[in-house]
């Protein structure tokens, strides 16, 4: 079972497909998550293993923990961090929040609200809805930018066939 933000989803123990590419048309929120490297109960990862799995740096993982973005990370008897599958799921979610352009302070606030429990559902929803509005605005800006690029590309493609035409 995968738990992200208190929402659980059942996942097959093995053979889960890889995450779809963004252009695949599959809803990444309802698609099966990437399988964990280890099954529940045997999911103790060192920081270097989490670095390899997530692509984040060890410095970033330590920083996330220091600023309160990571929930409590367990420690071994020697004091080394030990991450769980739940931590990996949280890091995937944080990665999605980063892609939205959500400020780190808002991500930390979201994590704090999550730790406070169910009484903060409304505040978390408001934070995510605000971020969603920002994403929609950014997508619209990117569509406009893409249209300008397409226009210029078409211009240059046409300029090759008519060399006497010159323009910026």
Buried (B, 14 or more C-beta within 10 A) or exposed (E): EBEBBEEEEEBEEEEBEEBEEEEEEBEEEEBBBBBBBBEEEEBEBBBEBBBEBBEBEEEBBBBBBEEEBBBEBEEEEEEEBBBBBBBBBBBBBBEEBEEBEBEBEBBBBBBEBBEEEEEBEEBBEEBBEEBEEBBEEEEEEEEEEEEEEEEEEEEEEEEEEEEEEEEE
